[in-house]
């Protein structure tokens, strides 16, 4: 990790401002594949699946038999863990339902808001170096609670057309309605346009590499909504002299092992503590199966000493991390200082792993500083909120003159007339 002792505000700003990677070659690849899938449908999807994943199958859809078989292929303890995680995630997201509140803004004028599920959602689950069955739960369960009728999941198979059994079992638990063996740009293109096999969706969810991220961005230009801007995973940890260096090091490495592009940052008002944390990282790193990935991530990561904890929280808010761990004894006392973070973990025992899997909160979160303006995935991500109003005759008589004045002041006389005609009719 790069060590910085009391960096200037200018130096801090360089760290908090993420570098935008613009790749004309990547954008051209995305456009080419999208165009191909739009014109040729499944034929193009099969072509790119063979090219990128080595899959030469003739059927993209996962059969019920394959799903049932998967359930028998995973260890009972893993099944139980997935079931427990699903229960926790369901409990938290179920609590996010909002009752309808009818508000009388003036006599005879009633306004309210009602939720409606998004009709068809596409959930993308990466293959890559780790089977992210946890993301199946994080996306599928709130979609099910929201009542989305069509919950479509795409994930890349191996060359034999197989999907990790844990992903298939998690999909069954999360109530996924259709599963497809397809990944990468071609999966996002298929969900965007629809093919003979893959349904067209209204909104696309899920993480992915730079190719999937670029594909989701392009899908937005084609009027398909996406969950949130995504980039490399990240964690920021705030510590002081009393923090446990072994715990902090473990949390940093937990995020670093995701991907070589991940970024981990620890900030502290104790330079000595940062030295202890670095020593703990060195000890723990040697035993990690994914240490090569973690080491690459650490090369672009920081240990930063700042004059006070207030400065640490100010830096965190400027960085707006995907995950923020407040590794302080009195962590909850500092929560009001936090203004920008995807998900926050308060105290010594609130490890980020819990949020990744089974505390109940969602792990699909804004990265790259977008936590300043975006929230993580929640029940709201899968619904539309429609406003209603109902105005009685008496209500329009009371509010109407105000409406007429406002419409006339904007020069919109048809608007005024729509009110005036009704008032005249009411009083005739």
C-alpha positions, 0 to 999 in steps of 0.5 A: 500500500502507498503510505501518506502522512498528513497529505495536503488537501490537493493530494487528498483530492487526487485520491478521491477523484477517480480516474475515468478510463475512456477506451474507444476500442472498448466502446467500439467492441460494445457497439459491434456486439450490440449491433450484431445481436440486434440484427441476428439475435440468438445466432450472434449470442451463440457466436460470442458465447463460443468466442469468449466462453468456449460454449458451443451449446444449442440451448441458452435456457437452463432447464428445470432438470439442471436446476434440480440436479444442482440442488443435489450437487452442493454440500448440505452446509452450503445449502443451509448457509444460502438458506440462512442468508436468503432469510436475512436478506428477505427480512431486511428488504421486506421491511422496506415496503411503504404503506399508502399514505393519502394526504389532504393538501387542502380541503377536497384535494387528496394526493398519494403515491402507490408502488408498482413492480417493474414488469421484467427485470434482467439480473446479470451474475458474473462468472469470472474467478468467483461464483457470485451466488450471493449476488443472485440472492441480493438481486432476486429476493428484492425483485421477488418481494417487489412482485416483478412478474418476470425475473430473468437471470443471465450468467456465463457457463463454462465451455461444457455449458455448465453453471456453478451449482451454487448459483443455480440453487441460489436462483431457485431459492430467490425465485428466479423465473428464467435462467440463461447460459450467457455472459458478457456483452452479448448477455446485456445486448440480449436483455436490451433487445430481446432474442428468440430465447432471451426476453427483452427487459425493462431494467438491468441489474448486476455487477461485472467487469469493464466489458459488462459495465460498458455494455450496461452504459450503452444499454441506457442509451437504448432506453433500458434502465440500469441499477446504478453506475458500477466500477471496481470494488472498494472499501475505506476503513477509519481507524484510531490507536485503539482499533484492532490491526488484525481485524482491519487488515483482514477487512482490507484483504477481503476487499482486495481479493475481489479483483486486481482493480479493487481499491482499499484505503485505511485512514487513521489519526494514528500513524503508528496504527497504520504501521501495525496494520501494514504488518498484519497485512503482510502476515495474513497475505501469505496464506491467501489463495487469491494473494496474487490478486490481492497484491495487485489491488494493494499496489493501487491502495492507500494507508493515510495518516490524517491529523484527526478523526474529523479529518478522516471522516471529511476524507471519507465523505469526499471519497464516497466509498462503496463500503465504509468501515468505522473501526472505532470503539464508539463508532455509532457516535460518529455516524452523523458525520457520514454523508456519502457511502454505499454501505456503512459498517459500525464497530469492531465486529461489523465486518464487511463480509457480513454485508456481502453475504448475510446481514440482510443489507444489499451488497449491490452498491455505488462505486467510484464516488457515485455514493455522493448521489446514488443509493445501493440496490433496495426494494425501491430499485425494483418498483415504480412509484406513481403519484395519484390525485383526486379533486372534488368539486369543492376542492377545485372551487377552492384551489382553482383561482390559484391555478388560473393565476399561475397558468396565466402568469406562465402564458399557458391559457389552455391550462387556465381554461381547463380550470375555468371551464370546470369552475364555471360548470360547478357554479352554474 
